[in-house]
């Protein structure tokens, strides 16, 4: 029976104080059958976990030691003795276990009756600023880029600042504190508090710097479905000026909050296909359809008017709010450094996601790559690709885009092929024995198809990639894994369908990839492949300012979920358990290995960007998009300016005028500097000559010469 007093109309967002919302969530009774089914599904799923062995002892750089099956066995023991006070207590416990993996591919989302977000009436504006705090906290300071300057936190407005006062009329009005500097959060130094929250709740990355970038927003916007939220206590904020603010949390919720019937799983998704009424396989959602349910950070698009208004130097090519998640503009630049560097037009491309919508996956790919073609058909001499907050999508789509950006990859697609494998398991053993299919999962819309690297063709059958396999020790645990394989991306490689090939490719120093380190999954492939091969220059945004930061996150292979496993079981004449509630659960299935460290899965390596920018103004659904777009716009200017300055500083004038390239424009650009160098050389010769001749003239002064005439001659 439903006991929650908080109601909301379907499709609406309603608000309540945190006490009332937590009373509702705590009202859902513990259900042993639900709990047993949950542990049964996740335990059997993890027999196929790509990193199950390695997590026992991952070693450096992250040194995670986790026996996840042991943790789940302990959870089952707690279920057996009714150790959980209510369903929330159980759900929080399960989420805490999986949050220990620090892996966004391995995530557990609570059922649908937990749809509440707990928010604060402000956001963090982190800046690196010299001297006193600014008049307001709405923009990054573009002048300071030194790693020696300490970041500071300021209060900025978010979308809940006014709504908060409706629910808490006696609370401090945060509009009165905009731009004020924060010293402590719950008694901890502000940066420490955010970092610790990220370490225990943010699964976006196993890298602390990237994790911090996510926590900058999630610390003040806590989803009760996506992560654990207990304990839920008032936030204590101490400002630098000594002001103490006590801020209870505002709950934003939707229809069905704490209604057990909303949490219950729907009837099995099956259809009858034979006279014996044998159920057909379930049809999982496509990755694009499923993204909102398990994506911790759905794509947040930039505001096109804010990005381009009053900017005569920017030409919009594909609008920033493009539904296919790829947009671009060309920015013209004019400065002495730009002249030296040979840069006048900069293509800035934003890739928000590799999961574009479409009637089917090939339709989605064509739209996405059509946008890329439009961008890359422009005239430009420097490229900046922004992949900040990109959560991934279709792997082959990400590989196709990097091919269109790097000439070597466009000429030879095998250079972007990655090394993968899968763990052996009883279920997959049975699938190979029964079906012997040449792909782990036969639907390319769900899971990419695989390729034999030796023949550059699909495997002849399942045994060809599954056996004899490899006996591998990871984390001190020895287990059997498949032979190495790559993904079959021939469909994507044939796109765009018109055979488009860019007329211009940039060298590594002029292909700039801007990342906040949370670029993950497919986006990790897009960044790691050119980084390990030295094909691009990487600029990292934010992170823990005095610590290293990786360029990507959750760089595992492809993922799996219970729907996939139920179908594999069905095709193998087996059964696989089902949840009794409608939570969502997925895990890393295939492992992808580093090209530089071939024995290590890429997810457990760390490779820093070459350069860093002090930026934490990341877009988020809780903040007005115009505000964060303006922050990103300033960041683009900084990245362009700093990149051009580095390029100008690397120009070797010793070869000026001696080139066989026939580039008259470059010779003309260098001419003023040649003249300066020649003039300085003449002056130096004069000075040296003076000191050589001077003593001789001095010696002649006894012959009646006036010494003063020496300085007039």
DOVO-213679 format. One record per residue (C-alpha): residue in one letter; x, y, z. Coordinates in steps of 0.02 Angstrom, whole numbers, padded with zeros to 5 digits, always signed. Example, Ala and Ser with C-alpha at 12.3 -4.5 7.8 and 13.67 -1.06 7.14 Angstrom:
# residues 2
A+00615-00225+00390
S+00684-00053+00357
END
This chain:
# residues 713
X+00000+00000+00000
X+00063+00172-00046
X+00093+00282+00106
X+00182+00431+00027
X+00083+00593+00038
X+00174+00679-00105
X+00075+00675-00266
X+00115+00747-00437
X+00023+00754-00602
X+00094+00646-00741
X+00225+00737-00843
X+00248+00873-00713
X+00393+00914-00596
X+00340+00947-00418
X+00437+01008-00266
X+00443+00964-00083
X+00557+00986+00066
X+00687+00852+00089
X+00608+00784+00249
X+00442+00746+00163
X+00529+00669+00013
X+00641+00560+00119
X+00490+00503+00222
X+00413+00445+00060
X+00568+00352+00001
X+00586+00269+00170
X+00403+00213+00162
X+00437+00081+00029
X+00443-00081+00127
X+00583-00206+00108
X+00530-00348-00007
X+00636-00504+00008
X+00576-00575-00158
X+00626-00414-00247
X+00795-00414-00162
X+00830-00598-00198
X+00789-00573-00383
X+00902-00421-00391
X+01052-00512-00319
X+01017-00665-00427
X+01017-00561-00588
X+01171-00457-00550
X+01271-00606-00484
X+01238-00713-00638
X+01270-00562-00749
X+01440-00535-00672
X+01497-00707-00727
X+01520-00613-00892
X+01602-00458-00817
X+01754-00410-00921
X+01850-00344-00770
X+01791-00464-00635
X+01965-00538-00611
X+02063-00375-00628
X+01962-00285-00494
X+02037-00398-00361
X+02196-00295-00380
X+02201-00171-00524
X+02373-00106-00479
X+02431+00070-00523
X+02380+00199-00569
X+02213+00175-00480
X+02247+00027-00364
X+02069-00033-00336
X+02049-00193-00234
X+01871-00257-00247
X+01799-00432-00234
X+01631-00387-00308
X+01562-00564-00300
X+01611-00571-00118
X+01520-00407-00087
X+01362-00477-00168
X+01375-00637-00065
X+01379-00530+00091
X+01227-00436+00026
X+01134-00600+00003
X+01176-00649+00181
X+01102-00483+00241
X+00943-00516+00142
X+00926-00687+00223
X+00922-00611+00398
X+00814-00460+00353
X+00955-00338+00389
X+00879-00201+00281
X+00755-00083+00363
X+00664-00043+00200
X+00687-00051+00013
X+00784+00112+00008
X+00909+00039+00130
X+00933-00111+00014
X+00942-00008-00147
X+01071+00110-00071
X+01177-00038-00016
X+01176-00114-00192
X+01220+00053-00271
X+01362+00080-00149
X+01437-00087-00200
X+01440-00044-00385
X+01499+00133-00353
X+01658+00054-00286
X+01704+00005-00464
X+01716+00190-00516
X+01657+00129-00686
X+01516+00215-00781
X+01495+00058-00886
X+01452-00041-00730
X+01301+00048-00658
X+01146+00010-00559
X+00996+00126-00565
X+00857+00113-00434
X+00679+00072-00491
X+00560+00204-00559
X+00475+00247-00395
X+00638+00330-00339
X+00624+00475-00463
X+00677+00617-00349
X+00822+00738-00368
X+00888+00830-00216
X+00955+01000-00263
X+01029+01157-00188
X+00981+01335-00242
X+01151+01378-00315
X+01293+01309-00419
X+01481+01316-00404
X+01581+01437-00510
X+01762+01384-00492
X+01888+01511-00550
X+02074+01537-00550
X+02084+01722-00506
X+02219+01834-00435
X+02173+01948-00291
X+01996+01975-00226
X+01837+01890-00284
X+01747+01958-00437
X+01587+02061-00431
X+01486+01908-00483
X+01514+01724-00507
X+01448+01702-00681
X+01604+01695-00788
X+01776+01619-00794
X+01926+01734-00784
X+02012+01715-00954
X+02175+01799-00905
X+02247+01673-00785
X+02309+01502-00841
X+02451+01468-00720
X+02451+01301-00633
X+02530+01390-00486
X+02370+01488-00447
X+02245+01404-00332
X+02064+01384-00392
X+01928+01464-00285
X+01742+01429-00273
X+01604+01560-00291
X+01415+01553-00282
X+01321+01567-00446
X+01136+01559-00484
X+01051+01401-00545
X+00874+01360-00602
X+00815+01322-00425
X+00868+01483-00339
X+00692+01559-00344
X+00594+01396-00323
X+00694+01359-00167
X+00621+01510-00076
X+00444+01452-00116
X+00478+01291-00020
X+00591+01371+00111
X+00533+01552+00135
X+00638+01572+00293
X+00798+01508+00212
X+00937+01623+00154
X+00904+01701-00016
X+01052+01643-00118
X+01022+01785-00241
X+01097+01896-00105
X+01257+01794-00104
X+01298+01779-00289
X+01483+01799-00318
X+01528+01766-00136
X+01676+01651-00110
X+01648+01483-00023
X+01773+01425+00107
X+01698+01267+00182
X+01563+01139+00141
X+01502+01041+00291
X+01659+01096+00383
X+01779+01034+00249
X+01881+01139+00130
X+01769+01160-00022
X+01880+01071-00149
X+01907+00927-00027
X+01720+00908+00004
X+01680+00900-00182
X+01823+00779-00216
X+01769+00663-00075
X+01590+00663-00138
X+01655+00617-00309
X+01764+00478-00240
X+01615+00394-00155
X+01471+00434-00274
X+01533+00479-00448
X+01558+00327-00559
X+01599+00430-00712
X+01785+00396-00699
X+01919+00304-00601
X+02029+00458-00626
X+02013+00580-00481
X+02029+00736-00589
X+01893+00684-00711
X+01786+00625-00566
X+01803+00797-00486
X+01741+00879-00645
X+01580+00777-00635
X+01562+00805-00449
X+01568+00995-00473
X+01388+00978-00533
X+01324+00818-00451
X+01375+00876-00276
X+01231+01001-00279
X+01114+00896-00388
X+01091+00721-00318
X+00984+00596-00411
X+00907+00466-00296
X+00893+00347-00444
X+01068+00364-00515
X+01173+00360-00356
X+01163+00334-00169
X+01104+00487-00073
X+01111+00440+00111
X+01137+00523+00230
X+01027+00668+00177
X+01071+00811+00295
X+01065+01000+00279
X+01214+01075+00187
X+01323+01191+00291
X+01408+01325+00186
X+01541+01439+00260
X+01591+01591+00159
X+01761+01673+00161
X+01687+01825+00247
X+01630+01716+00392
X+01446+01701+00347
X+01369+01532+00390
X+01226+01466+00283
X+01119+01316+00328
X+01032+01249+00173
X+00910+01103+00176
X+00890+01009+00012
X+00748+01042-00109
X+00668+00885-00180
X+00611+00888-00362
X+00504+00736-00401
X+00380+00666-00527
X+00225+00558-00530
X+00237+00391-00440
X+00364+00439-00308
X+00377+00298-00179
X+00232+00202-00257
X+00283+00017-00249
X+00172-00023-00398
X+00276+00099-00503
X+00433+00004-00452
X+00365-00167-00501
X+00428-00240-00663
X+00306-00246-00811
X+00253-00414-00881
X+00389-00505-00977
X+00421-00430-01149
X+00388-00585-01254
X+00284-00634-01405
X+00221-00803-01463
X+00301-00868-01621
X+00266-01055-01626
X+00120-01173-01606
X+00191-01221-01437
X+00184-01037-01383
X+00373-01028-01359
X+00420-00850-01306
X+00533-00757-01427
X+00683-00657-01368
X+00655-00490-01285
X+00702-00340-01389
X+00815-00223-01289
X+00811-00038-01321
X+00941+00030-01441
X+01085+00125-01363
X+01011+00289-01421
X+00842+00245-01344
X+00918+00180-01183
X+01037+00326-01156
X+00921+00431-01045
X+00893+00287-00923
X+01072+00246-00879
X+01169+00395-00943
X+01230+00492-00792
X+01250+00647-00898
X+01132+00653-01049
X+01200+00768-01186
X+01187+00951-01137
X+01186+01058-01293
X+01258+01233-01303
X+01146+01385-01333
X+01173+01438-01515
X+01122+01621-01494
X+01238+01644-01345
X+01381+01559-01437
X+01369+01668-01592
X+01277+01829-01548
X+01378+01987-01565
X+01524+01884-01630
X+01564+01945-01805
X+01717+01832-01802
X+01610+01674-01790
X+01516+01593-01934
X+01390+01462-01881
X+01403+01308-01993
X+01301+01175-01902
X+01194+01247-01759
X+01246+01208-01581
X+01074+01134-01545
X+01085+01008-01688
X+00982+00854-01643
X+01122+00741-01705
X+01244+00801-01571
X+01379+00868-01689
X+01392+01055-01721
X+01525+01177-01778
X+01572+01355-01819
X+01721+01440-01901
X+01809+01578-01804
X+01921+01700-01895
X+02077+01759-01804
X+02196+01902-01837
X+02351+01937-01734
X+02539+01936-01752
X+02546+01762-01675
X+02412+01701-01795
X+02513+01769-01941
X+02670+01681-01881
X+02575+01519-01851
X+02488+01529-02020
X+02314+01523-01943
X+02168+01631-01999
X+02015+01517-01989
X+01984+01398-01845
X+01854+01260-01857
X+01776+01229-01686
X+01678+01067-01681
X+01571+01014-01532
X+01534+00827-01518
X+01408+00809-01377
X+01376+00622-01400
X+01405+00476-01518
X+01224+00416-01493
X+01127+00519-01621
X+00941+00482-01639
X+00873+00398-01795
X+00744+00275-01859
X+00884+00146-01858
X+01069+00150-01822
X+01124+00174-02003
X+01005+00320-02022
X+01076+00396-01863
X+01253+00372-01925
X+01216+00456-02092
X+01143+00610-02006
X+01289+00624-01886
X+01421+00602-02021
X+01326+00719-02135
X+01349+00854-02005
X+01534+00809-01995
X+01548+00823-02184
X+01470+00997-02180
X+01595+01051-02049
X+01747+00976-02133
X+01702+01050-02302
X+01743+01224-02238
X+01909+01313-02260
X+02014+01309-02101
X+02193+01296-02042
X+02166+01243-01860
X+02038+01125-01784
X+01973+01120-01606
X+01861+00971-01564
X+01765+00987-01400
X+01719+00818-01325
X+01689+00878-01147
X+01551+00777-01059
X+01530+00660-01208
X+01465+00496-01137
X+01495+00389-01291
X+01379+00289-01403
X+01413+00191-01562
X+01597+00143-01563
X+01610+00132-01752
X+01538+00306-01767
X+01674+00377-01656
X+01808+00284-01755
X+01738+00350-01918
X+01747+00529-01857
X+01929+00515-01803
X+01967+00440-01975
X+01893+00596-02055
X+02006+00704-01947
X+02172+00610-01966
X+02237+00574-02141
X+02334+00418-02093
X+02175+00343-02022
X+02073+00390-02174
X+02201+00305-02285
X+02216+00149-02177
X+02065+00103-02070
X+02161-00038-01986
X+02259+00092-01887
X+02106+00128-01779
X+02062-00054-01748
X+02069-00095-01564
X+02114-00255-01474
X+01968-00330-01377
X+01927-00491-01287
X+01785-00564-01185
X+01788-00674-01030
X+01734-00855-01047
X+01578-00898-00947
X+01458-01046-00932
X+01325-00949-01028
X+01441-00903-01172
X+01511-01081-01175
X+01334-01143-01204
X+01298-01008-01334
X+01450-01056-01437
X+01410-01242-01422
X+01228-01218-01471
X+01237-01078-01600
X+01420-01055-01647
X+01380-00879-01709
X+01529-00773-01767
X+01477-00627-01655
X+01451-00620-01466
X+01282-00537-01498
X+01202-00547-01670
X+01119-00376-01680
X+01234-00233-01737
X+01111-00104-01675
X+01139-00167-01498
X+01319-00228-01497
X+01452-00199-01630
X+01499-00348-01737
X+01676-00414-01727
X+01819-00443-01848
X+01966-00562-01868
X+02119-00448-01875
X+02220-00577-01973
X+02097-00589-02118
X+02007-00421-02099
X+01847-00522-02119
X+01713-00581-01998
X+01759-00740-01906
X+01699-00897-01992
X+01604-00951-01837
X+01597-00928-01649
X+01730-01056-01608
X+01854-00958-01714
X+01857-00811-01592
X+01808-00904-01433
X+01932-01049-01439
X+02066-01095-01399
X+02062-00933-01301
X+02192-00861-01184
X+02230-00912-01006
X+02260-00742-00926
X+02305-00685-00751
X+02231-00518-00700
X+02227-00451-00524
X+02305-00612-00464
X+02159-00714-00533
X+02184-00832-00680
X+02040-00857-00801
X+02003-00900-00982
X+01967-00764-01108
X+01931-00764-01295
X+02057-00735-01432
X+02092-00554-01475
X+01971-00475-01598
X+01927-00303-01668
X+01763-00221-01713
X+01693-00236-01889
X+01660-00055-01938
X+01646-00079-02126
X+01470-00005-02127
X+01530+00156-02045
X+01686+00163-02152
X+01576+00172-02307
X+01493+00331-02242
X+01453+00465-02290
X+01372+00373-02434
X+01436+00500-02562
X+01616+00446-02530
X+01664+00610-02448
X+01848+00634-02407
X+01905+00796-02323
X+02015+00904-02432
X+02111+00965-02280
X+02189+00866-02138
X+02279+00946-01992
X+02449+00892-01924
X+02449+00841-01740
X+02495+01015-01678
X+02345+01089-01768
X+02217+00959-01719
X+02167+01009-01542
X+02054+00895-01441
X+01975+00981-01291
X+01921+00862-01152
X+01868+00870-00971
X+01920+00690-00942
X+01739+00628-00928
X+01736+00592-01115
X+01696+00407-01103
X+01660+00241-01187
X+01659+00276-01376
X+01727+00449-01337
X+01872+00365-01249
X+01909+00272-01411
X+01899+00436-01506
X+02029+00515-01391
X+02143+00373-01337
X+02181+00306-01511
X+02254+00470-01578
X+02333+00511-01410
X+02430+00348-01401
X+02486+00372-01582
X+02532+00556-01563
X+02406+00611-01696
X+02329+00758-01600
X+02362+00886-01464
X+02259+00869-01306
X+02199+01010-01195
X+02121+00961-01029
X+01991+01069-00943
X+01976+01080-00754
X+02012+00930-00643
X+02104+00939-00479
X+02216+01083-00526
X+02380+01024-00451
X+02358+00841-00500
X+02362+00743-00662
X+02204+00710-00763
X+02168+00579-00894
X+02094+00628-01062
X+01950+00503-01051
X+01848+00391-00937
X+01768+00218-00931
X+01870+00162-01081
X+01811-00016-01072
X+01744-00108-01223
X+01560-00131-01253
X+01430-00161-01118
X+01303-00296-01081
X+01140-00303-00984
X+01011-00432-00927
X+00907-00414-01086
X+01056-00465-01192
X+01095-00610-01077
X+00914-00670-01075
X+00917-00676-01265
X+01084-00767-01268
X+01011-00891-01144
X+00854-00912-01250
X+00957-00947-01406
X+01058-01074-01303
X+00903-01165-01237
X+00937-01098-01062
X+00851-00976-00946
X+00917-00819-00864
X+00837-00736-00711
X+00737-00576-00719
X+00716-00428-00602
X+00549-00413-00513
X+00569-00225-00513
X+00610-00104-00654
X+00784-00049-00605
X+00917-00035-00741
X+01083-00126-00734
X+01229-00144-00854
X+01411-00194-00843
X+01571-00191-00943
X+01578-00345-01052
X+01723-00335-01174
X+01893-00267-01124
X+01991-00151-01238
X+02182-00155-01224
X+02302-00010-01236
X+02412+00006-01390
X+02553+00077-01284
X+02532-00046-01140
X+02463-00201-01229
X+02438-00306-01072
X+02331-00171-00988
X+02149-00131-01023
X+02144+00053-01072
X+02023+00089-00930
X+02163+00056-00807
X+02293+00168-00886
X+02314+00356-00867
X+02385+00473-00998
X+02385+00661-00965
X+02337+00795-01090
X+02484+00901-01147
X+02404+01062-01086
X+02274+01115-00958
X+02148+01257-00948
X+02073+01319-00783
X+01890+01289-00826
X+01748+01211-00726
X+01597+01298-00803
X+01523+01137-00868
X+01345+01141-00937
X+01215+01053-00831
X+01026+01035-00830
X+01017+01132-00666
X+01097+01289-00740
X+01035+01410-00871
X+01114+01353-01034
X+01150+01531-01088
X+01261+01556-00936
X+01365+01399-00960
X+01371+01425-01149
X+01450+01595-01119
X+01579+01510-01007
X+01617+01381-01141
X+01627+01519-01271
X+01763+01606-01169
X+01852+01439-01151
X+01852+01417-01340
X+01935+01588-01359
X+02067+01541-01231
X+02104+01373-01313
X+02118+01454-01484
X+02232+01594-01419
X+02345+01478-01320
X+02357+01354-01464
X+02405+01491-01586
X+02533+01560-01463
X+02614+01388-01448
X+02614+01367-01636
X+02693+01538-01660
X+02826+01499-01530
X+02873+01340-01621
X+02908+01424-01789
X+03090+01406-01842
X+03145+01566-01928
X+03314+01493-01975
X+03235+01418-02130
X+03143+01576-02183
X+03172+01618-02367
X+03253+01448-02400
X+03098+01343-02422
X+03064+01250-02583
X+02877+01248-02547
X+02842+01400-02657
X+02726+01472-02523
X+02746+01659-02557
X+02620+01705-02421
X+02725+01622-02287
X+02880+01712-02351
X+02790+01879-02345
X+02725+01845-02169
X+02904+01811-02111
X+02984+01960-02201
X+02961+02089-02061
X+03045+01973-01938
X+03191+01941-02057
X+03216+02130-02071
X+03219+02146-01882
X+03346+02006-01866
X+03458+02085-01999
X+03447+02257-01914
X+03493+02181-01746
X+03641+02093-01827
X+03703+02258-01901
X+03686+02343-01733
X+03783+02204-01649
X+03924+02220-01776
X+03929+02407-01743
X+03942+02382-01555
X+04081+02254-01574
X+04171+02369-01695
X+04159+02512-01575
X+04243+02416-01435
X+04381+02360-01554
X+04416+02532-01628
X+04393+02633-01468
X+04556+02582-01382
X+04657+02627-01536
X+04579+02800-01546
X+04612+02825-01363
X+04793+02785-01393
X+04798+02920-01530
X+04723+03058-01422
X+04898+03118-01374
X+04918+03175-01554
X+04799+03320-01524
X+04633+03236-01570
X+04478+03292-01472
X+04403+03139-01384
X+04229+03214-01402
X+04241+03200-01591
X+04244+03012-01576
X+04060+03011-01526
X+04010+03127-01669
X+04094+03039-01813
END
